[in-house]
Amino acid sequence: MLSLKHRLLGGAALALTAVATSTGALAYASGDVFAGGAALPAPDFRIRLDCYALPTELIIKGTPPQFKQLPPFNYVAGKKSQDCSTKHIINNATIYYVSATSGSGILAEFSHDPTFYGHVDHGDSQYFPSVQFAVSETPLGPTDVGIWDNGGTETQGSQSVTVVAPGQDVGQGQYPSPYEHYGQVVQFPMSVDPLTIAYDPTYEKVLNADSTITSYHFHIKYTRKDDSGGLRLDAPTYCKIFNGQITNWNDPALKALNGNQSLKDPADPTSEGAWSVPLQIVGRSDSAGATAIFTRHLAKVCENLSGNQYADGASTLPAGLRGPTYNVQNPNYPPVSGETLGKFTLAPGMDGVAKYIAFTATPGGSNPDKIILGRVTYLSTDYVLPYVLETGQNSYNLNTATLKNASGKFIAPNAASARASFGSLQPPQSDANGHYDSGNIQNGLRTNPQDWSQPISKTAFIANPTAKKGYPLVGTANFIGYTCYQSADKTKTILGLLKYGDTAAINTDGQKGILAVSGMSPLPKYWYTAIEETFVNNSAGIGININTAGQPGPCSAQGITGG
C-alpha cells in the first residue's frame, strides 16, 4: 500500500485521489469517504476497507498522527477468493479511517466536525474535509439518540458537543441539529469482538557478566498450542486484579488457577519464597469503546466483590483507579512517574497500551542490570498473538489469558467463542431468518437506533454471556452514520461497502475471513439480512434506508444537506 499522498487509482492509471494542491491542501475524489472512531477493530477494519476500495494507510490519532501500512489480505476460497493486493471492488474511491476512540467517533458524527479526528496528513496540518460515519463499541443509547433528535449536550469522556434542536439558530460553540441536516442517526453492529486480558510472557531480564541477557518467563501450566498464552483467570481473580486488590504475580489465587503451580520460571534461581513480580494494571486514558466493554463486564461480574469500583459500564475507567498517563513518545521503561500498584497507568489508544505493557526494555547501560516487569491490560485481538501475525500491529509477542465463563468453562478469545457469546440475539422486529416482522417487538423497533445494539449497562445480555462455549468479555463494533448523505457518489461508496460487508464471503466467513483471522467474529446471517433490508435496499419498506439528500423520502425534508 502506498502513502496517503501517493496512491494509484487502479490499473496502470497514474492518478491520485489525495494529492497536494498548489496551496498545500489535499484534494479528494468525489466518492471518497471519511470516517474514524474505535481503535479496537481499527486494523481489521482498515484491511476490509482496502479490500473494498483503493488502499491507503491506517491513520492513528496523535500529535503528530501515525500512519501504518497494513498487509493486504488474501482470501482463498475457490470462486469466492479475493487477493486484496491486486483486486478491489471499486477503483475510483478511497475510504479513510482514523483509529482514535469510540468517543471521538461519536462526537465527530454528532457535530459533523472532522477536527475530532485530529490531523490526517504527513505534514501534520490538514483535517478531513468532512465526516461520513464512525465505528464505535460504545453504543448509542436512548439518551444519546434523544440528543441527536432534539438537541442537547453529548458527552464522551472529557469532551462534549452541544447540538441545537431542529429549527433553532446555532450559537457560539454549538453545532447544527444533526437530525435536521443529516436525518436520523443510523446504528447497527458490524462484528462481534472479544476483548483480551493481555500480558507479556517475560517478567525478568538479567544482564550477565559476559554481556548476554537471560530472560525469565511466566510458567503457565495450561498453555495453548500456538504459544499465544493460556494464563487461567476466573472472575473473582480478575475482579481483584482490576480493582487493585491483587498487586503481585505471586498471589495465591493466581497459583491456584495455574494448577496449584507457581508462575515462577523453573529456571529462575530465585527461591519460591522470595519470588516477587509486581502486577501493574494498565488501561486506556481516553474515552474508549474497549473500556466500555471492559467496565460493563466488570460491573456485572464484580458486583458482589467488596470494594468493587465498577458501578456500571462507562467509556472511561473509574476515577478512583486512575493513575498517571504514559506519554507514548517516550520509552516504556523506567515506569511512568507516580505509577502506583493498585491503580491503572493510563495510555492513549490500543497501540499506546500495547507499547506500555510490552517488555522491550533491556538491562544495562542507563537501566539496571536486572529489570522486573509484570504489566497487564485489556486489548483487542488485533494486537496480541496469534492474530497480530496477521494484522502486523506490533512485534511484542503479547500473550492473553483464558477466562472462566459463566458456565464454568475456561475459554480462549477467538472468533468462535465470540460468536457463541453473541448467541441467539436477534435484530429488532425480525423473524428467525432476519426478515422484517412488524409484530415481533421483543427486541425493540427497527426505527429505534438504540434497539440495534446491546446497551452499555451491566444489565445487557452481553455483559456476561451464558453460552457454554462463549468467551465472557465481548462486545460489538457498531456502524454509526447518517441516513442522508451530501452526494450520490458518497452514498454509493457507503452502500457498496455495507453490502460488501454483509454479503461477501471474505467478510462473512467465520473461519478464514478477514474478521476470523483477526480473532473477531462476523455476525449471524440473520443480522446481515436485517441490516440489508432496513438500511441498504429498503426491502423492509420502513423508509429509513441510507440515501442522498434530496431523494424521495426522509432525505427530501426541508433543511437536509447530507453528511
SULZI-V250113 format. One line per field, one symbol per residue. phi: phi as a letter, one per 40 degrees, with the letter a starting at -180 (. if undefined). psi: psi as a letter, one per 20 degrees, with the letter a starting at -180 (. if undefined). A space follows every 10 residues. Layout:
BEGIN
phi=???
psi=???
END
This chain:
BEGIN
phi=.bcdcbbccg gcccbbcbbc cccgccbbcc ccbbaihdcd cdcccccccc ccbccacccb dibccbbbcc cccbcbagcc cacccbbbcb bbabbcabcb adcccccccc cfbccccgcb bccfabbdca bbabbacccc bdcccccdcb gibcbbgcba bbbccdgccc ccgbbccccc cbgccbaacb abbcbcbbac ccbabbcccc gcbbbbbdcc cbccccgchh dcbbddcccc ccbgcbbacc ddccccccgf bcccddcccc cdcccabdbb cbaccbcbcc cccccdcccc cbccccgcbb cacacbcddc bcbcbccccb ccacdddgdb cgbccbacgc cccccccccb cbcggccccb bbbacaabac cdbbcccccc cgcabcfccb ccbccccgbc bccacccccc ccfcdbccfb cccgccbccc bdbgbcccdc ccbccccccc dccadbcdbc ccbaabcbcb abcbbcaccc dccccccccc ccbccdbccc bbcdccccgb bccddcccdc cdccbbbfcc gcgbccabdg cdhdccccgc bgc
psi=qrrhimqqkq bjpmppinqp rhiiqpqrqh jqqpracphg jggghggghh hgapqaqppo prnrqqpppq pqqooolcij qooiiipqhq kjqqoqpood qhgggghhgg ikoiiiiaqj riiliqrqha pgrrppioqp ahgghhgghi qaoppocjqr qpqrqpiqqp rpjrqqohgh hiaqqppqqh rpoqpqoqqp ipiqppprhj jrppqqqpnp gmqqhjkjbj ppprghgigh gjjjhojqij phhhggikkk qqipphipip qghippopop qqrpiroqhh hggghgghhg ijhjppjpjn hrqqiqqphi jpbrppoiir qjprqppjpp piqppqqprg hggghhipmi qpqrciqrip pppmqqapqr hhjrqihhhg hkhrkilprq qpqpahjjqp pqorgghghh hhckpqrqlq ahjjqpnhin jhkaqhiohh iiqpriqiiq hihnqiphjq phnqaqpppo aqhpqhqhgg gggghggggg hhhphhhioj girgggijjr prqqhhghgg ggigigikii khkkqpaqpi qqbhijqpip hq.
END
